[in-house]
Amino acid sequence: IFITFCALSKAKGMEINMNYFLAAQTEVGLKKNCNQDSVILKRAKFRGSEVCLGVICDGMGGLSCGEFASKSIVEAVSDWFLHHYSGYKNVWDENQMRTDFTNILSSENEGLLHYGKEHGIYLGTTITAVLLAENKFFVCHVGDTRLYKISEAGMIQLTNDHTVIAREMAEGRISPKDARTDPRRNVLLQCIGATKDVTPDIFCGEVKSGDILLLCSDGFRHEISEKEVLKALKGCDNLKFNDRLRALIDLNLKRREQDNISVALIKVR
């Protein structure tokens, strides 16, 4: 996990009073030997506005392949934030962001597919990325990592899972109760590096003061409920967020979650 502040454009003597509070926790879990999740949170001062980037990737593949795949995507998006987004004329350019993220994922997908074929291995990764600027957010998503929004209205899932089970539920062939234990619940319809074509979900929304955007890998949500997450985080003091996230991970472990467990949040102050 990387949580950093970077000045994309900063005048001398400019005060940095950030409008976003960041927290993240990760855990290898009970079964795997390495953590194949990658998480990054960055915030910056850019053209007089504060911006924030959050990315979570859940890698898959033998040995360290999943870790390599997830790390490569996180680094690619981080490089874009530092070297390309910083060249934008405005902090918010939805069309350019759509183009940039589509190109990033296409390029990374091609690279990982080539790497896997060259080395005779299977690897891939999901991605859920969110960029906040002013009172808006931009999301790019592939796979079954998730983005939730916690607000006065409660907790809602903003992303759709690209899984066989999600498709079956959407088409009415399986109930939410049966889906929780279905052996196909982790079978992805697409991910970066393992499928020839990647079509990310890209969308935008708005936030207001007090809202929380929560990114998580699937290991974080199998054994705990949205109700438990909401109870732990809504109204929480900023300085206690990391402790609350750790407590939720520990609850997952107590309930014998086998997968890597990662979670990150961005609270709008």
PyRosetta script that sets phi, psi and omega in degrees:
from pyrosetta import init, pose_from_sequence

init()
pose = pose_from_sequence("IFITFCALSKAKGMEINMNYFLAAQTEVGLKKNCNQDSVILKRAKFRGSEVCLGVICDGMGGLSCGEFASKSIVEAVSDWFLHHYSGYKNVWDENQMRTDFTNILSSENEGLLHYGKEHGIYLGTTITAVLLAENKFFVCHVGDTRLYKISEAGMIQLTNDHTVIAREMAEGRISPKDARTDPRRNVLLQCIGATKDVTPDIFCGEVKSGDILLLCSDGFRHEISEKEVLKALKGCDNLKFNDRLRALIDLNLKRREQDNISVALIKVR")
pose.set_psi(1, 133.0)
pose.set_omega(1, 175.5)
pose.set_phi(2, -122.3)
pose.set_psi(2, 126.6)
pose.set_omega(2, 173.5)
pose.set_phi(3, -123.4)
pose.set_psi(3, 115.3)
pose.set_omega(3, -173.0)
pose.set_phi(4, -136.6)
pose.set_psi(4, 158.6)
pose.set_omega(4, 168.5)
pose.set_phi(5, -113.6)
pose.set_psi(5, 135.0)
pose.set_omega(5, 176.2)
pose.set_phi(6, -140.2)
pose.set_psi(6, 141.9)
pose.set_omega(6, 178.6)
pose.set_phi(7, -94.1)
pose.set_psi(7, 107.2)
pose.set_omega(7, 178.9)
pose.set_phi(8, -74.3)
pose.set_psi(8, -34.0)
pose.set_omega(8, 172.5)
pose.set_phi(9, -154.7)
pose.set_psi(9, 122.1)
pose.set_omega(9, -172.1)
pose.set_phi(10, -145.4)
pose.set_psi(10, 127.5)
pose.set_omega(10, 175.9)
pose.set_phi(11, -81.5)
pose.set_psi(11, 153.0)
pose.set_omega(11, 179.3)
pose.set_phi(12, -60.5)
pose.set_psi(12, 134.1)
pose.set_omega(12, 177.0)
pose.set_phi(13, 82.6)
pose.set_psi(13, 0.8)
pose.set_omega(13, -179.1)
pose.set_phi(14, -67.2)
pose.set_psi(14, 131.1)
pose.set_omega(14, 178.1)
pose.set_phi(15, -78.4)
pose.set_psi(15, 141.6)
pose.set_omega(15, 179.3)
pose.set_phi(16, -108.0)
pose.set_psi(16, 96.3)
pose.set_omega(16, 175.6)
pose.set_phi(17, -112.6)
pose.set_psi(17, 97.4)
pose.set_omega(17, -171.0)
pose.set_phi(18, -74.5)
pose.set_psi(18, 143.1)
pose.set_omega(18, 178.7)
pose.set_phi(19, -97.8)
pose.set_psi(19, 3.0)
pose.set_omega(19, -179.8)
pose.set_phi(20, -123.3)
pose.set_psi(20, 135.1)
pose.set_omega(20, 173.9)
pose.set_phi(21, -106.0)
pose.set_psi(21, 131.6)
pose.set_omega(21, -174.2)
pose.set_phi(22, -116.6)
pose.set_psi(22, 144.5)
pose.set_omega(22, 175.7)
pose.set_phi(23, -153.2)
pose.set_psi(23, 148.2)
pose.set_omega(23, 179.4)
pose.set_phi(24, -159.1)
pose.set_psi(24, 150.5)
pose.set_omega(24, 177.0)
pose.set_phi(25, -145.4)
pose.set_psi(25, 148.5)
pose.set_omega(25, 176.6)
pose.set_phi(26, -144.5)
pose.set_psi(26, 155.6)
pose.set_omega(26, -174.6)
pose.set_phi(27, -150.9)
pose.set_psi(27, 135.8)
pose.set_omega(27, -178.3)
pose.set_phi(28, -67.8)
pose.set_psi(28, -26.3)
pose.set_omega(28, 179.0)
pose.set_phi(29, 91.3)
pose.set_psi(29, -172.3)
pose.set_omega(29, -171.2)
pose.set_phi(30, -92.4)
pose.set_psi(30, -14.1)
pose.set_omega(30, -171.2)
pose.set_phi(31, -114.9)
pose.set_psi(31, -43.0)
pose.set_omega(31, -171.6)
pose.set_phi(32, -82.1)
pose.set_psi(32, 153.5)
pose.set_omega(32, 179.9)
pose.set_phi(33, -87.1)
pose.set_psi(33, -19.7)
pose.set_omega(33, 179.3)
pose.set_phi(34, -138.6)
pose.set_psi(34, 159.2)
pose.set_omega(34, 179.7)
pose.set_phi(35, -94.4)
pose.set_psi(35, 113.6)
pose.set_omega(35, -177.5)
pose.set_phi(36, -95.4)
pose.set_psi(36, 3.7)
pose.set_omega(36, 173.6)
pose.set_phi(37, -83.9)
pose.set_psi(37, 146.7)
pose.set_omega(37, 172.7)
pose.set_phi(38, -131.1)
pose.set_psi(38, 136.3)
pose.set_omega(38, -177.8)
pose.set_phi(39, -134.4)
pose.set_psi(39, 138.3)
pose.set_omega(39, 174.2)
pose.set_phi(40, -141.5)
pose.set_psi(40, 138.5)
pose.set_omega(40, 174.6)
pose.set_phi(41, -128.9)
pose.set_psi(41, 128.5)
pose.set_omega(41, 178.6)
pose.set_phi(42, -135.0)
pose.set_psi(42, 143.8)
pose.set_omega(42, 173.1)
pose.set_phi(43, -135.5)
pose.set_psi(43, 150.9)
pose.set_omega(43, -172.9)
pose.set_phi(44, -154.8)
pose.set_psi(44, 161.4)
pose.set_omega(44, 171.5)
pose.set_phi(45, -99.2)
pose.set_psi(45, 124.3)
pose.set_omega(45, -174.3)
pose.set_phi(46, -142.5)
pose.set_psi(46, 116.2)
pose.set_omega(46, 178.6)
pose.set_phi(47, 52.4)
pose.set_psi(47, 41.6)
pose.set_omega(47, 176.3)
pose.set_phi(48, 83.2)
pose.set_psi(48, -3.7)
pose.set_omega(48, 179.0)
pose.set_phi(49, -117.2)
pose.set_psi(49, 157.7)
pose.set_omega(49, 174.6)
pose.set_phi(50, -95.7)
pose.set_psi(50, 136.7)
pose.set_omega(50, 179.7)
pose.set_phi(51, -128.9)
pose.set_psi(51, 155.5)
pose.set_omega(51, -177.8)
pose.set_phi(52, -143.3)
pose.set_psi(52, 138.6)
pose.set_omega(52, 179.0)
pose.set_phi(53, -122.2)
pose.set_psi(53, 132.6)
pose.set_omega(53, 174.6)
pose.set_phi(54, -131.1)
pose.set_psi(54, 133.4)
pose.set_omega(54, -180.0)
pose.set_phi(55, -138.5)
pose.set_psi(55, 135.5)
pose.set_omega(55, 172.2)
pose.set_phi(56, -131.6)
pose.set_psi(56, 133.9)
pose.set_omega(56, 179.5)
pose.set_phi(57, -131.3)
pose.set_psi(57, 137.6)
pose.set_omega(57, 178.8)
pose.set_phi(58, -115.5)
pose.set_psi(58, 105.9)
pose.set_omega(58, -176.0)
pose.set_phi(59, -83.7)
pose.set_psi(59, 158.1)
pose.set_omega(59, 177.3)
pose.set_phi(60, -141.4)
pose.set_psi(60, 149.4)
pose.set_omega(60, -178.7)
pose.set_phi(61, 139.9)
pose.set_psi(61, 163.2)
pose.set_omega(61, -178.1)
pose.set_phi(62, -70.8)
pose.set_psi(62, 155.8)
pose.set_omega(62, 177.2)
pose.set_phi(63, 50.1)
pose.set_psi(63, -122.7)
pose.set_omega(63, -176.2)
pose.set_phi(64, -97.5)
pose.set_psi(64, 10.9)
pose.set_omega(64, -175.0)
pose.set_phi(65, -63.7)
pose.set_psi(65, -43.1)
pose.set_omega(65, 179.4)
pose.set_phi(66, -64.1)
pose.set_psi(66, -39.2)
pose.set_omega(66, 177.5)
pose.set_phi(67, -63.0)
pose.set_psi(67, -41.4)
pose.set_omega(67, 178.3)
pose.set_phi(68, -62.4)
pose.set_psi(68, -44.2)
pose.set_omega(68, -177.9)
pose.set_phi(69, -64.9)
pose.set_psi(69, -48.2)
pose.set_omega(69, -178.0)
pose.set_phi(70, -66.1)
pose.set_psi(70, -39.5)
pose.set_omega(70, -179.9)
pose.set_phi(71, -64.5)
pose.set_psi(71, -38.2)
pose.set_omega(71, -177.7)
pose.set_phi(72, -64.7)
pose.set_psi(72, -37.3)
pose.set_omega(72, 179.6)
pose.set_phi(73, -71.0)
pose.set_psi(73, -45.1)
pose.set_omega(73, 178.8)
pose.set_phi(74, -58.3)
pose.set_psi(74, -43.2)
pose.set_omega(74, -179.5)
pose.set_phi(75, -67.5)
pose.set_psi(75, -36.6)
pose.set_omega(75, 179.0)
pose.set_phi(76, -64.4)
pose.set_psi(76, -43.0)
pose.set_omega(76, 179.6)
pose.set_phi(77, -69.7)
pose.set_psi(77, -38.5)
pose.set_omega(77, 177.4)
pose.set_phi(78, -61.7)
pose.set_psi(78, -42.6)
pose.set_omega(78, 178.0)
pose.set_phi(79, -62.8)
pose.set_psi(79, -39.9)
pose.set_omega(79, 177.1)
pose.set_phi(80, -60.3)
pose.set_psi(80, -44.4)
pose.set_omega(80, -178.4)
pose.set_phi(81, -60.3)
pose.set_psi(81, -42.5)
pose.set_omega(81, -175.8)
pose.set_phi(82, -78.8)
pose.set_psi(82, -37.0)
pose.set_omega(82, -168.7)
pose.set_phi(83, -112.5)
pose.set_psi(83, -18.2)
pose.set_omega(83, -178.4)
pose.set_phi(84, -115.3)
pose.set_psi(84, -49.9)
pose.set_omega(84, 176.8)
pose.set_phi(85, -58.9)
pose.set_psi(85, -34.6)
pose.set_omega(85, -179.6)
pose.set_phi(86, -65.0)
pose.set_psi(86, -13.4)
pose.set_omega(86, 177.7)
pose.set_phi(87, -95.0)
pose.set_psi(87, -0.9)
pose.set_omega(87, 178.3)
pose.set_phi(88, -63.3)
pose.set_psi(88, 147.1)
pose.set_omega(88, 176.5)
pose.set_phi(89, -76.8)
pose.set_psi(89, -26.6)
pose.set_omega(89, 178.3)
pose.set_phi(90, -130.9)
pose.set_psi(90, 154.8)
pose.set_omega(90, -179.5)
pose.set_phi(91, -69.1)
pose.set_psi(91, -21.3)
pose.set_omega(91, -178.5)
pose.set_phi(92, -126.5)
pose.set_psi(92, 111.8)
pose.set_omega(92, 175.9)
pose.set_phi(93, -140.0)
pose.set_psi(93, 87.1)
pose.set_omega(93, -172.6)
pose.set_phi(94, -59.9)
pose.set_psi(94, -42.6)
pose.set_omega(94, -178.9)
pose.set_phi(95, -62.2)
pose.set_psi(95, -42.1)
pose.set_omega(95, 179.6)
pose.set_phi(96, -68.3)
pose.set_psi(96, -38.5)
pose.set_omega(96, 178.3)
pose.set_phi(97, -64.4)
pose.set_psi(97, -41.2)
pose.set_omega(97, 176.8)
pose.set_phi(98, -59.2)
pose.set_psi(98, -46.4)
pose.set_omega(98, 179.7)
pose.set_phi(99, -63.3)
pose.set_psi(99, -46.3)
pose.set_omega(99, -177.4)
pose.set_phi(100, -62.5)
pose.set_psi(100, -47.5)
pose.set_omega(100, -177.3)
pose.set_phi(101, -68.3)
pose.set_psi(101, -37.9)
pose.set_omega(101, 176.0)
pose.set_phi(102, -60.9)
pose.set_psi(102, -42.3)
pose.set_omega(102, 179.2)
pose.set_phi(103, -67.7)
pose.set_psi(103, -40.9)
pose.set_omega(103, 178.7)
pose.set_phi(104, -59.6)
pose.set_psi(104, -49.8)
pose.set_omega(104, -176.7)
pose.set_phi(105, -68.0)
pose.set_psi(105, -36.3)
pose.set_omega(105, 177.4)
pose.set_phi(106, -63.8)
pose.set_psi(106, -45.0)
pose.set_omega(106, 179.8)
pose.set_phi(107, -65.8)
pose.set_psi(107, -45.3)
pose.set_omega(107, 179.9)
pose.set_phi(108, -66.0)
pose.set_psi(108, -37.9)
pose.set_omega(108, 178.3)
pose.set_phi(109, -62.2)
pose.set_psi(109, -45.6)
pose.set_omega(109, 178.8)
pose.set_phi(110, -62.2)
pose.set_psi(110, -41.9)
pose.set_omega(110, -179.6)
pose.set_phi(111, -65.4)
pose.set_psi(111, -42.8)
pose.set_omega(111, -180.0)
pose.set_phi(112, -70.2)
pose.set_psi(112, -37.7)
pose.set_omega(112, 175.8)
pose.set_phi(113, -61.1)
pose.set_psi(113, -44.7)
pose.set_omega(113, 178.9)
pose.set_phi(114, -63.7)
pose.set_psi(114, -43.4)
pose.set_omega(114, 179.6)
pose.set_phi(115, -61.9)
pose.set_psi(115, -43.9)
pose.set_omega(115, -179.8)
pose.set_phi(116, -64.2)
pose.set_psi(116, -42.4)
pose.set_omega(116, -179.8)
pose.set_phi(117, -67.1)
pose.set_psi(117, -40.0)
pose.set_omega(117, -178.3)
pose.set_phi(118, -65.4)
pose.set_psi(118, -34.9)
pose.set_omega(118, -177.0)
pose.set_phi(119, -102.7)
pose.set_psi(119, 1.2)
pose.set_omega(119, 178.4)
pose.set_phi(120, 64.5)
pose.set_psi(120, 39.5)
pose.set_omega(120, -178.0)
pose.set_phi(121, -129.8)
pose.set_psi(121, 162.3)
pose.set_omega(121, 175.7)
pose.set_phi(122, -107.6)
pose.set_psi(122, 129.0)
pose.set_omega(122, 176.4)
pose.set_phi(123, -153.6)
pose.set_psi(123, 159.0)
pose.set_omega(123, 178.2)
pose.set_phi(124, -177.5)
pose.set_psi(124, 176.4)
pose.set_omega(124, -179.9)
pose.set_phi(125, -158.2)
pose.set_psi(125, 149.7)
pose.set_omega(125, 168.6)
pose.set_phi(126, -85.7)
pose.set_psi(126, 172.0)
pose.set_omega(126, 170.1)
pose.set_phi(127, -153.0)
pose.set_psi(127, 137.6)
pose.set_omega(127, 164.7)
pose.set_phi(128, -131.9)
pose.set_psi(128, 116.9)
pose.set_omega(128, -178.0)
pose.set_phi(129, -124.2)
pose.set_psi(129, 141.1)
pose.set_omega(129, 178.2)
pose.set_phi(130, -136.5)
pose.set_psi(130, 134.3)
pose.set_omega(130, 175.3)
pose.set_phi(131, -117.0)
pose.set_psi(131, 126.2)
pose.set_omega(131, 177.8)
pose.set_phi(132, -109.9)
pose.set_psi(132, 133.7)
pose.set_omega(132, 175.9)
pose.set_phi(133, -148.7)
pose.set_psi(133, 130.9)
pose.set_omega(133, -176.2)
pose.set_phi(134, 57.6)
pose.set_psi(134, -122.2)
pose.set_omega(134, -179.9)
pose.set_phi(135, -110.7)
pose.set_psi(135, 21.7)
pose.set_omega(135, -175.7)
pose.set_phi(136, -122.3)
pose.set_psi(136, 158.6)
pose.set_omega(136, 173.4)
pose.set_phi(137, -136.2)
pose.set_psi(137, 148.1)
pose.set_omega(137, 179.8)
pose.set_phi(138, -118.8)
pose.set_psi(138, 133.4)
pose.set_omega(138, -176.2)
pose.set_phi(139, -125.8)
pose.set_psi(139, 138.3)
pose.set_omega(139, 171.5)
pose.set_phi(140, -127.7)
pose.set_psi(140, 129.2)
pose.set_omega(140, -169.5)
pose.set_phi(141, -144.7)
pose.set_psi(141, 134.0)
pose.set_omega(141, 172.8)
pose.set_phi(142, -142.3)
pose.set_psi(142, 126.8)
pose.set_omega(142, 174.6)
pose.set_phi(143, 106.1)
pose.set_psi(143, -146.1)
pose.set_omega(143, -176.0)
pose.set_phi(144, -125.1)
pose.set_psi(144, 13.2)
pose.set_omega(144, 161.5)
pose.set_phi(145, -68.1)
pose.set_psi(145, 158.6)
pose.set_omega(145, -171.9)
pose.set_phi(146, -131.9)
pose.set_psi(146, 158.4)
pose.set_omega(146, 169.7)
pose.set_phi(147, -124.2)
pose.set_psi(147, 126.6)
pose.set_omega(147, 175.8)
pose.set_phi(148, -115.2)
pose.set_psi(148, 155.9)
pose.set_omega(148, 172.1)
pose.set_phi(149, -120.6)
pose.set_psi(149, 126.2)
pose.set_omega(149, 176.6)
pose.set_phi(150, -109.6)
pose.set_psi(150, 123.5)
pose.set_omega(150, -177.9)
pose.set_phi(151, -144.3)
pose.set_psi(151, -171.3)
pose.set_omega(151, 178.1)
pose.set_phi(152, -59.6)
pose.set_psi(152, -28.2)
pose.set_omega(152, -178.2)
pose.set_phi(153, -78.2)
pose.set_psi(153, -11.0)
pose.set_omega(153, -178.9)
pose.set_phi(154, 121.9)
pose.set_psi(154, -147.5)
pose.set_omega(154, -176.7)
pose.set_phi(155, -123.9)
pose.set_psi(155, 124.1)
pose.set_omega(155, 179.2)
pose.set_phi(156, -127.4)
pose.set_psi(156, 145.3)
pose.set_omega(156, 176.6)
pose.set_phi(157, -84.7)
pose.set_psi(157, 124.0)
pose.set_omega(157, -177.6)
pose.set_phi(158, -91.6)
pose.set_psi(158, -29.8)
pose.set_omega(158, -178.3)
pose.set_phi(159, -97.7)
pose.set_psi(159, 156.5)
pose.set_omega(159, 173.5)
pose.set_phi(160, -104.9)
pose.set_psi(160, 136.5)
pose.set_omega(160, 178.6)
pose.set_phi(161, -72.6)
pose.set_psi(161, 133.2)
pose.set_omega(161, 174.7)
pose.set_phi(162, -92.5)
pose.set_psi(162, 68.7)
pose.set_omega(162, -177.5)
pose.set_phi(163, -129.6)
pose.set_psi(163, 160.8)
pose.set_omega(163, 176.5)
pose.set_phi(164, -59.7)
pose.set_psi(164, -43.9)
pose.set_omega(164, -177.3)
pose.set_phi(165, -65.4)
pose.set_psi(165, -41.1)
pose.set_omega(165, 177.9)
pose.set_phi(166, -61.2)
pose.set_psi(166, -39.8)
pose.set_omega(166, 177.7)
pose.set_phi(167, -65.5)
pose.set_psi(167, -42.7)
pose.set_omega(167, 179.5)
pose.set_phi(168, -63.4)
pose.set_psi(168, -39.6)
pose.set_omega(168, 177.6)
pose.set_phi(169, -65.9)
pose.set_psi(169, -43.8)
pose.set_omega(169, -178.6)
pose.set_phi(170, -61.9)
pose.set_psi(170, -30.9)
pose.set_omega(170, -178.9)
pose.set_phi(171, -95.6)
pose.set_psi(171, 7.4)
pose.set_omega(171, 172.8)
pose.set_phi(172, 75.5)
pose.set_psi(172, 20.4)
pose.set_omega(172, -177.3)
pose.set_phi(173, -95.6)
pose.set_psi(173, -7.2)
pose.set_omega(173, 178.6)
pose.set_phi(174, -150.7)
pose.set_psi(174, 145.6)
pose.set_omega(174, -179.0)
pose.set_phi(175, -86.2)
pose.set_psi(175, 156.6)
pose.set_omega(175, 176.9)
pose.set_phi(176, -57.0)
pose.set_psi(176, -35.8)
pose.set_omega(176, 179.9)
pose.set_phi(177, -64.8)
pose.set_psi(177, -46.9)
pose.set_omega(177, 179.7)
pose.set_phi(178, -68.9)
pose.set_psi(178, -30.7)
pose.set_omega(178, -178.7)
pose.set_phi(179, -62.8)
pose.set_psi(179, -30.5)
pose.set_omega(179, -176.4)
pose.set_phi(180, -64.7)
pose.set_psi(180, -25.9)
pose.set_omega(180, -177.8)
pose.set_phi(181, -116.7)
pose.set_psi(181, 2.2)
pose.set_omega(181, -179.7)
pose.set_phi(182, -65.6)
pose.set_psi(182, 132.7)
pose.set_omega(182, -178.5)
pose.set_phi(183, -63.3)
pose.set_psi(183, -13.8)
pose.set_omega(183, -179.5)
pose.set_phi(184, -92.8)
pose.set_psi(184, 8.2)
pose.set_omega(184, -171.3)
pose.set_phi(185, -63.3)
pose.set_psi(185, -22.7)
pose.set_omega(185, -179.4)
pose.set_phi(186, -103.8)
pose.set_psi(186, 7.9)
pose.set_omega(186, -179.7)
pose.set_phi(187, -81.1)
pose.set_psi(187, 115.4)
pose.set_omega(187, -175.9)
pose.set_phi(188, -86.9)
pose.set_psi(188, 145.1)
pose.set_omega(188, 173.4)
pose.set_phi(189, -84.2)
pose.set_psi(189, -27.9)
pose.set_omega(189, 175.3)
pose.set_phi(190, -157.0)
pose.set_psi(190, 148.0)
pose.set_omega(190, 171.4)
pose.set_phi(191, -156.8)
pose.set_psi(191, 166.9)
pose.set_omega(191, -175.9)
pose.set_phi(192, -82.5)
pose.set_psi(192, 123.7)
pose.set_omega(192, 177.3)
pose.set_phi(193, 101.6)
pose.set_psi(193, -12.8)
pose.set_omega(193, -176.3)
pose.set_phi(194, -122.4)
pose.set_psi(194, -12.3)
pose.set_omega(194, 177.8)
pose.set_phi(195, -124.5)
pose.set_psi(195, 141.2)
pose.set_omega(195, -174.3)
pose.set_phi(196, -60.3)
pose.set_psi(196, -44.2)
pose.set_omega(196, -179.1)
pose.set_phi(197, -112.2)
pose.set_psi(197, 133.8)
pose.set_omega(197, 177.6)
pose.set_phi(198, -120.5)
pose.set_psi(198, 124.6)
pose.set_omega(198, 178.6)
pose.set_phi(199, -120.9)
pose.set_psi(199, 95.5)
pose.set_omega(199, -177.2)
pose.set_phi(200, -71.7)
pose.set_psi(200, 149.7)
pose.set_omega(200, 167.9)
pose.set_phi(201, -82.1)
pose.set_psi(201, 125.5)
pose.set_omega(201, 179.4)
pose.set_phi(202, -127.9)
pose.set_psi(202, 125.6)
pose.set_omega(202, -178.8)
pose.set_phi(203, -155.0)
pose.set_psi(203, 168.8)
pose.set_omega(203, -178.1)
pose.set_phi(204, -129.0)
pose.set_psi(204, 162.6)
pose.set_omega(204, 177.1)
pose.set_phi(205, -159.4)
pose.set_psi(205, -173.2)
pose.set_omega(205, -179.1)
pose.set_phi(206, -126.4)
pose.set_psi(206, 151.5)
pose.set_omega(206, 176.5)
pose.set_phi(207, -130.0)
pose.set_psi(207, 162.8)
pose.set_omega(207, 174.3)
pose.set_phi(208, -135.9)
pose.set_psi(208, 171.8)
pose.set_omega(208, -178.2)
pose.set_phi(209, -54.8)
pose.set_psi(209, 131.6)
pose.set_omega(209, 179.7)
pose.set_phi(210, 97.5)
pose.set_psi(210, -17.1)
pose.set_omega(210, 178.9)
pose.set_phi(211, -69.9)
pose.set_psi(211, 149.7)
pose.set_omega(211, 177.5)
pose.set_phi(212, -124.0)
pose.set_psi(212, 130.9)
pose.set_omega(212, 170.3)
pose.set_phi(213, -104.5)
pose.set_psi(213, 124.3)
pose.set_omega(213, -174.3)
pose.set_phi(214, -115.6)
pose.set_psi(214, 121.4)
pose.set_omega(214, 176.0)
pose.set_phi(215, -103.3)
pose.set_psi(215, 137.8)
pose.set_omega(215, 177.9)
pose.set_phi(216, -152.2)
pose.set_psi(216, 152.4)
pose.set_omega(216, 171.3)
pose.set_phi(217, -81.9)
pose.set_psi(217, 166.1)
pose.set_omega(217, -175.9)
pose.set_phi(218, -65.8)
pose.set_psi(218, -26.1)
pose.set_omega(218, 178.4)
pose.set_phi(219, -63.3)
pose.set_psi(219, -22.2)
pose.set_omega(219, -179.2)
pose.set_phi(220, -76.6)
pose.set_psi(220, -24.1)
pose.set_omega(220, -168.3)
pose.set_phi(221, -113.4)
pose.set_psi(221, -1.4)
pose.set_omega(221, -178.2)
pose.set_phi(222, -68.9)
pose.set_psi(222, -41.2)
pose.set_omega(222, -170.1)
pose.set_phi(223, -106.5)
pose.set_psi(223, -3.5)
pose.set_omega(223, 177.3)
pose.set_phi(224, -125.0)
pose.set_psi(224, 157.3)
pose.set_omega(224, -175.9)
pose.set_phi(225, -98.5)
pose.set_psi(225, 160.9)
pose.set_omega(225, 175.2)
pose.set_phi(226, -60.8)
pose.set_psi(226, -34.1)
pose.set_omega(226, 179.0)
pose.set_phi(227, -61.9)
pose.set_psi(227, -41.0)
pose.set_omega(227, 178.9)
pose.set_phi(228, -68.3)
pose.set_psi(228, -39.1)
pose.set_omega(228, 177.7)
pose.set_phi(229, -64.6)
pose.set_psi(229, -45.7)
pose.set_omega(229, -179.4)
pose.set_phi(230, -61.1)
pose.set_psi(230, -43.6)
pose.set_omega(230, -179.9)
pose.set_phi(231, -62.5)
pose.set_psi(231, -37.2)
pose.set_omega(231, -178.0)
pose.set_phi(232, -73.7)
pose.set_psi(232, -32.0)
pose.set_omega(232, -169.7)
pose.set_phi(233, -107.6)
pose.set_psi(233, -30.0)
pose.set_omega(233, -177.6)
pose.set_phi(234, -67.9)
pose.set_psi(234, 125.8)
pose.set_omega(234, -180.0)
pose.set_phi(235, 78.3)
pose.set_psi(235, 7.0)
pose.set_omega(235, -178.6)
pose.set_phi(236, -71.1)
pose.set_psi(236, 141.6)
pose.set_omega(236, 173.5)
pose.set_phi(237, -63.9)
pose.set_psi(237, 137.9)
pose.set_omega(237, -176.5)
pose.set_phi(238, -52.7)
pose.set_psi(238, -40.4)
pose.set_omega(238, -175.9)
pose.set_phi(239, -72.9)
pose.set_psi(239, -8.5)
pose.set_omega(239, -179.7)
pose.set_phi(240, -105.2)
pose.set_psi(240, 1.7)
pose.set_omega(240, -176.9)
pose.set_phi(241, -60.4)
pose.set_psi(241, -44.6)
pose.set_omega(241, -178.9)
pose.set_phi(242, -61.9)
pose.set_psi(242, -39.2)
pose.set_omega(242, 177.7)
pose.set_phi(243, -65.0)
pose.set_psi(243, -39.2)
pose.set_omega(243, -179.8)
pose.set_phi(244, -68.1)
pose.set_psi(244, -41.2)
pose.set_omega(244, 177.7)
pose.set_phi(245, -63.4)
pose.set_psi(245, -40.6)
pose.set_omega(245, 178.4)
pose.set_phi(246, -64.1)
pose.set_psi(246, -39.3)
pose.set_omega(246, 179.6)
pose.set_phi(247, -64.2)
pose.set_psi(247, -37.5)
pose.set_omega(247, 177.9)
pose.set_phi(248, -68.3)
pose.set_psi(248, -37.6)
pose.set_omega(248, 175.3)
pose.set_phi(249, -64.7)
pose.set_psi(249, -43.1)
pose.set_omega(249, 178.3)
pose.set_phi(250, -61.6)
pose.set_psi(250, -34.4)
pose.set_omega(250, 177.3)
pose.set_phi(251, -66.6)
pose.set_psi(251, -38.6)
pose.set_omega(251, 174.4)
pose.set_phi(252, -60.1)
pose.set_psi(252, -44.7)
pose.set_omega(252, -179.4)
pose.set_phi(253, -65.2)
pose.set_psi(253, -39.4)
pose.set_omega(253, 178.2)
pose.set_phi(254, -61.0)
pose.set_psi(254, -32.3)
pose.set_omega(254, 179.5)
pose.set_phi(255, -91.6)
pose.set_psi(255, 11.4)
pose.set_omega(255, 169.9)
pose.set_phi(256, 73.6)
pose.set_psi(256, 34.4)
pose.set_omega(256, 173.1)
pose.set_phi(257, -62.3)
pose.set_psi(257, 130.3)
pose.set_omega(257, -175.0)
pose.set_phi(258, -94.0)
pose.set_psi(258, -23.6)
pose.set_omega(258, -172.4)
pose.set_phi(259, -83.6)
pose.set_psi(259, 168.0)
pose.set_omega(259, 167.8)
pose.set_phi(260, -59.7)
pose.set_psi(260, 147.0)
pose.set_omega(260, -176.8)
pose.set_phi(261, -128.1)
pose.set_psi(261, 119.3)
pose.set_omega(261, 179.2)
pose.set_phi(262, -137.9)
pose.set_psi(262, 143.1)
pose.set_omega(262, 179.5)
pose.set_phi(263, -151.0)
pose.set_psi(263, 143.6)
pose.set_omega(263, 178.5)
pose.set_phi(264, -144.1)
pose.set_psi(264, 148.0)
pose.set_omega(264, 177.6)
pose.set_phi(265, -137.3)
pose.set_psi(265, 152.5)
pose.set_omega(265, 175.0)
pose.set_phi(266, -127.1)
pose.set_psi(266, 117.5)
pose.set_omega(266, 177.5)
pose.set_phi(267, -104.8)
pose.set_psi(267, 132.4)
pose.set_omega(267, 177.3)
pose.set_phi(268, -84.2)
pose.set_psi(268, 120.4)
pose.set_omega(268, -176.4)
pose.set_phi(269, -79.2)
pose.dump_pdb("model.pdb")
